[in-house]
Amino acid sequence: MARLTESMTNVLEGDSMDQDVESPVAIHQPKLPKQARDDLPRHISRDRTKRKIQRYVRKDGKCNVHHGNVRETYRYLTDIFTTLVDLKWRFNLLIFVMVYTVTWLFFGMIWWLIAYIRGDMDHIEDPSWTPCVTNLNGFVSAFLFSIETETTIGYGYRVITDKCPEGIILLLIQSVLGSIVNAFMVGCMFVKISQPKKRAETLVFSTHAVISMRDGKLCLMFRVGDLRNSHIVEASIRAKLIKSKQTSEGEFIPLNQTDINVGYYTGDDRLFLVSPLIISHEINQQSPFWEISKAQLPKEELEIVVILEGMVEATGMTCQARSSYITSEILWGYRFTPVLTLEDGFYEVDYNSFHETYETSTPSLSAKELAELANRAELPLSWSVSSKLNQHAELETEEEEKNLEEQTERNGDVANLENESKV
């Protein structure tokens, strides 16, 4: 009894000493840049429960990224056509009007200067004087003649004469330059009008993504549809996982992009988008959701960006529609409500139920845990390493005993034969 009391006292004293003694090794976190400190991953951030997930791509498909401190602005001028096409309509129309107005005023001023230098203004009423441009009596008339020349209207009231070589040269320059301006500006406006951005607005994505069982496997699913009767040619779907990560070397990668397989190897990513389709991603060992369970999903800071691409059937131009899903928009244990019904001679799509889901029985375990349970279910209940070794040893013992019995029987038969031969 005294020894037991002494041993308990030693254990308690050892525990108290372990608690009082501080470890001499201090683990220092690597110094991260400001952007990394402001957007640490969930397992590092201290106030992760209070921070709201910032979208990388909004639900309407617009990227929530602003480019700042761009110093090499001259690069925009090297690709001036694309720059004009990317501008908003109000700025594009303003530039369109300003280019034509400036060119008309510029050449109108030159026509007026030619008439003023030659003295045409002083001989307006002189019928014997041959002016450079007939019926040009001021800057307004010169401006109107510039418009008629550049737009090739030709009213026939103001015409150039053959006694003005400088006017002929100016006429050629303005005609060529006017054709270039017309081709550039009209082409820019035509491309901007025919851009397939509005066509992408008729490609819709479900407001939520769901996770449920399909063919015995845990799958992440979302729905896409086309509201128009004209189809998207060569439609394809892609998905990206946007999630910050920290490498084993301590490098912080904000907004790291990981591919989500939605049928690339099987060709299921190529869509015949006539009716709404449910895009499925099988959660397997290559999936980034392999170890995520229902309880862990709300704690993750991730975003799924889906991209639908194809060519517009009417114009042949490439069209792209985008959307995204954050963790609060991923429903675990739900499926999409069917929207396709068979009517008298045709199929009807009910888009009122396009975003609707219904709850279904789905295990709350991760795909990795489900796979481990399935592997255990295939093995015997009494299976273990020791039992397996014992079973193997018993089989070897039985085989040895059987061999000894067979050898004994053979020896007995040989002895009997020798006795019989002696008799």
C-alpha positions as CSV (number, residue, x, y, z in Angstrom):
1,M,0.0,0.0,0.0
2,A,2.9,2.4,0.9
3,R,4.6,1.6,-2.5
4,L,1.3,2.3,-4.4
5,T,0.9,5.6,-2.6
6,E,4.6,6.5,-3.3
7,S,4.2,5.7,-7.0
8,M,1.1,7.8,-7.4
9,T,2.9,10.7,-5.7
10,N,5.7,10.4,-8.2
11,V,3.3,10.3,-11.1
12,L,1.5,13.5,-9.9
13,E,4.8,15.3,-9.3
14,G,6.0,14.3,-12.8
15,D,2.9,15.7,-14.3
16,S,3.2,19.0,-12.5
17,M,6.8,19.3,-13.5
18,D,5.9,18.8,-17.1
19,Q,3.3,21.5,-16.9
20,D,5.6,24.0,-15.2
21,V,8.6,23.5,-17.5
22,E,8.4,25.5,-20.8
23,S,9.7,24.1,-24.0
24,P,12.9,25.7,-25.1
25,V,12.0,25.3,-28.8
26,A,9.8,28.2,-30.1
27,I,8.1,27.6,-33.4
28,H,8.0,30.9,-35.5
29,Q,5.5,31.4,-38.3
30,P,7.1,32.5,-41.6
31,K,6.7,36.2,-42.3
32,L,4.2,36.4,-45.1
33,P,3.4,39.4,-47.4
34,K,0.5,41.7,-46.6
35,Q,-1.8,40.0,-49.1
36,A,-1.1,36.6,-47.7
37,R,-1.7,37.9,-44.1
38,D,-5.0,39.5,-45.1
39,D,-6.2,36.3,-46.8
40,L,-4.8,33.4,-44.9
41,P,-6.2,29.9,-45.4
42,R,-8.8,28.7,-42.9
43,H,-6.4,26.5,-40.9
44,I,-4.1,29.6,-40.3
45,S,-6.6,32.5,-40.0
46,R,-7.7,33.3,-36.5
47,D,-10.9,35.2,-37.3
48,R,-12.0,32.9,-40.1
49,T,-15.5,32.5,-38.6
50,K,-16.1,36.3,-39.0
51,R,-14.8,36.8,-42.5
52,K,-17.1,36.7,-45.4
53,I,-16.0,34.7,-48.5
54,Q,-15.1,37.0,-51.3
55,R,-16.2,35.8,-54.8
56,Y,-13.7,35.5,-57.5
57,V,-16.4,35.2,-60.2
58,R,-19.8,36.7,-59.6
59,K,-23.1,34.8,-60.3
60,D,-23.6,36.8,-63.5
61,G,-20.2,35.6,-64.8
62,K,-18.2,38.9,-64.3
63,C,-14.8,38.5,-62.8
64,N,-14.5,40.3,-59.5
65,V,-10.9,41.5,-60.2
66,H,-9.7,45.0,-60.6
67,H,-6.3,45.8,-62.2
68,G,-4.5,48.5,-60.4
69,N,-1.1,50.3,-60.8
70,V,-0.9,49.4,-64.5
71,R,1.9,51.7,-65.7
72,E,2.4,50.4,-69.2
73,T,-0.7,52.0,-70.5
74,Y,0.8,52.4,-73.9
75,R,0.1,48.7,-74.5
76,Y,-3.5,49.5,-74.8
77,L,-2.8,51.9,-77.7
78,T,-0.8,49.2,-79.6
79,D,-4.1,47.2,-79.8
80,I,-6.4,50.1,-80.3
81,F,-9.1,48.1,-82.0
82,T,-9.6,45.7,-79.1
83,T,-9.4,48.7,-76.7
84,L,-12.3,50.4,-78.5
85,V,-14.3,47.3,-78.6
86,D,-13.9,46.7,-74.9
87,L,-15.0,50.2,-74.0
88,K,-18.5,50.9,-72.7
89,W,-21.1,52.0,-75.2
90,R,-21.2,55.6,-74.1
91,F,-17.5,56.0,-74.5
92,N,-17.5,54.1,-77.8
93,L,-20.3,56.4,-79.2
94,L,-18.5,59.5,-78.0
95,I,-15.2,58.4,-79.7
96,F,-17.2,57.5,-82.8
97,V,-18.7,61.0,-83.0
98,M,-15.5,62.8,-82.1
99,V,-13.4,61.0,-84.7
100,Y,-15.8,62.0,-87.6
101,T,-16.3,65.5,-86.3
102,V,-12.6,66.2,-85.9
103,T,-11.7,64.9,-89.3
104,W,-14.5,67.0,-90.9
105,L,-13.4,70.1,-89.1
106,F,-9.7,69.5,-89.8
107,F,-10.1,69.1,-93.6
108,G,-12.7,71.9,-93.6
109,M,-10.1,74.2,-92.1
110,I,-7.6,73.2,-94.8
111,W,-10.1,73.8,-97.6
112,W,-10.9,77.2,-96.1
113,L,-7.1,78.1,-95.9
114,I,-6.6,77.1,-99.5
115,A,-9.4,79.3,-100.6
116,Y,-8.2,82.2,-98.4
117,I,-4.6,82.0,-99.6
118,R,-5.5,81.8,-103.2
119,G,-7.8,84.9,-102.8
120,D,-11.0,83.1,-103.6
121,M,-12.8,85.0,-100.8
122,D,-12.0,88.3,-102.4
123,H,-13.4,87.3,-105.8
124,I,-16.7,85.7,-104.8
125,E,-18.8,88.0,-107.0
126,D,-16.2,88.0,-109.9
127,P,-17.5,85.7,-112.7
128,S,-14.2,85.8,-114.5
129,W,-12.3,84.3,-111.5
130,T,-11.9,80.5,-111.3
131,P,-11.8,79.5,-107.6
132,C,-10.4,76.2,-106.2
133,V,-13.9,75.2,-105.1
134,T,-16.9,76.8,-106.6
135,N,-19.5,78.3,-104.2
136,L,-17.1,78.2,-101.3
137,N,-17.6,81.6,-99.5
138,G,-16.6,80.9,-95.9
139,F,-15.7,78.4,-93.2
140,V,-19.2,76.9,-93.0
141,S,-19.3,76.2,-96.7
142,A,-15.8,74.7,-96.5
143,F,-16.9,72.5,-93.6
144,L,-19.9,71.3,-95.6
145,F,-17.7,70.6,-98.6
146,S,-15.4,68.5,-96.3
147,I,-18.4,66.4,-95.2
148,E,-19.5,65.9,-98.8
149,T,-16.0,64.8,-99.8
150,E,-15.4,62.4,-97.0
151,T,-18.8,60.8,-97.0
152,T,-19.0,60.9,-100.9
153,I,-22.4,62.5,-100.8
154,G,-21.8,64.9,-103.7
155,Y,-24.7,67.3,-103.8
156,G,-23.3,69.0,-107.0
157,Y,-23.4,72.6,-105.7
158,R,-19.8,72.8,-104.5
159,V,-17.3,71.1,-106.8
160,I,-13.5,71.3,-107.2
161,T,-12.1,72.8,-110.3
162,D,-9.1,71.8,-112.4
163,K,-7.2,75.0,-111.7
164,C,-6.3,74.0,-108.2
165,P,-3.6,71.3,-108.0
166,E,-3.3,71.6,-104.2
167,G,-7.0,71.0,-103.9
168,I,-6.8,67.9,-106.0
169,I,-4.0,66.5,-103.8
170,L,-6.1,67.4,-100.7
171,L,-9.1,65.7,-102.2
172,L,-7.1,62.5,-102.8
173,I,-5.7,62.5,-99.2
174,Q,-9.1,63.1,-97.6
175,S,-10.8,60.4,-99.7
176,V,-8.2,57.8,-98.7
177,L,-8.1,58.8,-95.1
178,G,-11.9,59.0,-95.0
179,S,-12.1,55.4,-96.3
180,I,-9.7,54.2,-93.6
181,V,-11.7,56.0,-90.8
182,N,-15.0,54.6,-92.1
183,A,-13.6,51.1,-92.2
184,F,-12.1,51.3,-88.8
185,M,-15.0,52.9,-87.0
186,V,-17.8,51.0,-88.7
187,G,-15.9,47.7,-88.2
188,C,-15.4,48.5,-84.6
189,M,-19.1,49.3,-84.1
190,F,-20.2,46.2,-86.0
191,V,-18.0,43.9,-83.9
192,K,-19.3,45.6,-80.7
193,I,-22.9,45.1,-81.8
194,S,-22.4,41.5,-82.8
195,Q,-20.5,40.5,-79.7
196,P,-22.0,37.3,-78.2
197,K,-22.1,38.7,-74.6
198,K,-25.9,39.1,-74.9
199,R,-26.2,35.5,-76.2
200,A,-24.4,34.3,-73.0
201,E,-27.1,35.8,-70.9
202,T,-29.6,33.2,-72.2
203,L,-27.3,30.4,-70.9
204,V,-28.4,29.8,-67.3
205,F,-26.8,28.0,-64.4
206,S,-28.6,26.6,-61.4
207,T,-28.4,28.8,-58.3
208,H,-27.1,26.0,-56.2
209,A,-24.8,23.0,-56.7
210,V,-25.7,19.7,-54.9
211,I,-23.8,16.7,-53.6
212,S,-25.6,13.3,-53.5
213,M,-25.1,9.7,-54.5
214,R,-25.3,8.7,-58.2
215,D,-24.7,5.1,-59.2
216,G,-23.3,4.3,-55.8
217,K,-20.7,7.1,-55.9
218,L,-20.7,10.5,-54.3
219,C,-21.0,13.2,-56.9
220,L,-21.0,17.0,-57.1
221,M,-23.6,18.3,-59.6
222,F,-25.0,21.5,-61.1
223,R,-27.4,22.2,-63.9
224,V,-27.0,24.2,-67.1
225,G,-29.6,25.2,-69.7
226,D,-30.2,27.3,-72.8
227,L,-33.2,29.5,-73.1
228,R,-33.1,30.0,-76.8
229,N,-34.3,27.7,-79.6
230,S,-31.1,28.3,-81.6
231,H,-28.5,26.0,-80.3
232,I,-24.9,26.5,-79.1
233,V,-22.6,24.6,-81.4
234,E,-19.7,22.6,-80.0
235,A,-20.7,23.4,-76.4
236,S,-18.2,22.3,-73.7
237,I,-18.2,22.7,-69.9
238,R,-15.2,23.2,-67.6
239,A,-15.0,23.7,-63.8
240,K,-12.3,25.2,-61.6
241,L,-11.8,25.1,-57.8
242,I,-10.6,28.4,-56.5
243,K,-9.0,28.0,-53.1
244,S,-6.0,29.5,-51.3
245,K,-3.3,27.0,-50.2
246,Q,0.0,26.9,-48.5
247,T,2.7,24.7,-49.7
248,S,4.9,22.4,-47.6
249,E,7.7,25.0,-48.0
250,G,5.6,27.7,-46.5
251,E,4.7,29.5,-49.8
252,F,1.2,31.0,-49.7
253,I,-0.7,30.8,-53.0
254,P,-3.8,32.9,-53.0
255,L,-6.7,31.9,-55.2
256,N,-5.0,28.7,-56.4
257,Q,-6.9,27.1,-59.4
258,T,-7.5,23.4,-59.5
259,D,-9.2,21.5,-62.3
260,I,-12.5,19.7,-61.5
261,N,-13.1,16.8,-63.8
262,V,-16.6,17.0,-65.3
263,G,-16.1,14.3,-67.9
264,Y,-12.9,15.3,-69.8
265,Y,-11.6,11.8,-70.2
266,T,-15.0,10.3,-71.1
267,G,-16.2,13.1,-73.4
268,D,-19.1,14.0,-71.1
269,D,-17.8,17.6,-71.1
270,R,-19.0,17.9,-74.7
271,L,-22.6,18.9,-74.5
272,F,-25.6,18.7,-76.8
273,L,-27.4,21.5,-75.1
274,V,-30.9,21.2,-76.4
275,S,-32.6,20.7,-73.0
276,P,-31.2,21.4,-69.5
277,L,-28.4,19.0,-68.5
278,I,-27.0,18.1,-65.1
279,I,-23.2,18.2,-65.0
280,S,-21.7,15.6,-62.7
281,H,-18.3,15.5,-61.0
282,E,-17.4,12.1,-59.5
283,I,-15.7,12.6,-56.1
284,N,-12.8,10.1,-56.3
285,Q,-9.2,10.1,-55.2
286,Q,-8.2,12.7,-57.8
287,S,-11.0,15.0,-56.7
288,P,-10.2,18.0,-54.5
289,F,-13.4,17.0,-52.5
290,W,-12.1,13.5,-51.6
291,E,-11.6,14.2,-47.9
292,I,-14.5,16.8,-47.4
293,S,-17.5,15.6,-45.4
294,K,-20.8,17.2,-44.8
295,A,-19.7,18.7,-41.5
296,Q,-16.5,20.0,-42.9
297,L,-18.0,21.6,-46.0
298,P,-19.3,24.8,-44.4
299,K,-15.9,25.4,-42.8
300,E,-14.1,25.4,-46.2
301,E,-13.3,28.6,-48.0
302,L,-13.6,27.6,-51.6
303,E,-15.3,28.6,-54.8
304,I,-16.3,26.6,-57.8
305,V,-16.1,28.4,-61.1
306,V,-18.0,26.8,-64.0
307,I,-17.4,27.9,-67.6
308,L,-19.6,27.0,-70.6
309,E,-18.2,27.7,-74.0
310,G,-19.5,27.2,-77.6
311,M,-20.2,28.9,-80.9
312,V,-23.3,30.8,-81.7
313,E,-25.2,29.0,-84.4
314,A,-26.4,32.3,-86.1
315,T,-23.0,34.1,-86.3
316,G,-20.4,31.4,-85.7
317,M,-18.7,33.5,-83.0
318,T,-17.4,32.0,-79.8
319,C,-19.6,32.5,-76.7
320,Q,-18.7,32.0,-73.1
321,A,-20.9,32.0,-70.0
322,R,-19.6,31.8,-66.4
323,S,-21.0,31.3,-62.9
324,S,-19.7,30.3,-59.5
325,Y,-20.7,28.5,-56.3
326,I,-19.4,29.2,-52.9
327,T,-19.7,26.8,-49.9
328,S,-23.0,28.3,-48.8
329,E,-24.5,27.5,-52.3
330,I,-23.5,23.8,-52.2
331,L,-26.3,21.7,-50.8
332,W,-25.3,18.3,-49.3
333,G,-27.9,15.6,-49.7
334,Y,-30.0,17.1,-52.5
335,R,-31.0,16.4,-56.1
336,F,-32.4,18.6,-58.9
337,T,-36.1,18.4,-59.6
338,P,-36.8,17.0,-63.1
339,V,-37.8,19.6,-65.7
340,L,-38.3,17.5,-68.8
341,T,-41.7,16.0,-69.5
342,L,-43.0,14.1,-72.5
343,E,-46.1,15.7,-74.1
344,D,-48.1,14.7,-77.2
345,G,-45.3,14.4,-79.8
346,F,-42.7,16.6,-78.2
347,Y,-40.7,17.2,-75.0
348,E,-41.5,20.2,-72.8
349,V,-39.0,21.9,-70.5
350,D,-40.5,23.6,-67.4
351,Y,-38.0,26.3,-66.5
352,N,-40.0,27.2,-63.4
353,S,-38.4,24.1,-61.7
354,F,-34.9,24.7,-63.2
355,H,-33.4,25.8,-59.8
356,E,-35.5,23.6,-57.6
357,T,-34.0,20.8,-55.5
358,Y,-35.3,18.1,-53.2
359,E,-33.7,16.3,-50.3
360,T,-32.5,12.7,-50.6
361,S,-30.8,10.3,-48.3
362,T,-27.1,10.8,-48.6
363,P,-24.4,9.7,-46.2
364,S,-22.7,12.6,-44.4
365,L,-19.2,11.0,-44.6
366,S,-16.6,12.0,-47.1
367,A,-15.9,10.0,-50.2
368,K,-12.7,8.8,-48.7
369,E,-14.4,7.5,-45.6
370,L,-17.1,5.8,-47.7
371,A,-14.4,4.1,-49.7
372,E,-12.8,2.8,-46.6
373,L,-16.1,1.5,-45.2
374,A,-16.7,-0.3,-48.5
375,N,-13.3,-1.9,-48.4
376,R,-13.9,-3.1,-44.9
377,A,-17.3,-4.5,-45.8
378,E,-15.7,-6.7,-48.5
379,L,-13.4,-8.4,-45.9
380,P,-14.5,-11.1,-43.3
381,L,-15.7,-9.7,-40.0
382,S,-13.0,-11.7,-38.0
383,W,-10.2,-10.7,-40.3
384,S,-7.0,-9.4,-38.7
385,V,-3.3,-9.8,-39.2
386,S,-2.9,-12.2,-36.3
387,S,-5.9,-14.4,-37.3
388,K,-4.7,-14.5,-40.9
389,L,-1.3,-15.7,-39.7
390,N,-2.8,-18.3,-37.4
391,Q,-5.1,-19.5,-40.2
392,H,-2.0,-19.8,-42.5
393,A,-0.1,-21.8,-39.8
394,E,-3.1,-24.1,-39.2
395,L,-3.2,-24.9,-42.9
396,E,0.5,-25.6,-43.0
397,T,0.1,-28.0,-39.9
398,E,-2.8,-29.8,-41.6
399,E,-0.8,-30.3,-44.8
400,E,2.2,-31.7,-42.8
401,E,0.0,-34.1,-40.9
402,K,-1.6,-35.3,-44.1
403,N,1.8,-35.8,-45.7
404,L,2.9,-37.9,-42.6
405,E,-0.2,-40.0,-42.8
406,E,0.3,-40.7,-46.5
407,Q,4.0,-41.6,-45.9
408,T,3.0,-43.9,-43.1
409,E,0.5,-45.7,-45.2
410,R,3.0,-46.1,-48.0
411,N,5.6,-47.6,-45.5
412,G,3.0,-50.0,-44.2
413,D,2.1,-51.2,-47.6
414,V,5.8,-51.8,-48.4
415,A,6.2,-53.8,-45.2
416,N,3.2,-56.0,-45.9
417,L,4.5,-56.7,-49.4
418,E,7.9,-57.8,-48.0
419,N,6.2,-60.2,-45.4
420,E,4.1,-61.7,-48.1
421,S,7.1,-62.3,-50.3
422,K,8.9,-64.0,-47.4
423,V,6.0,-66.4,-46.8
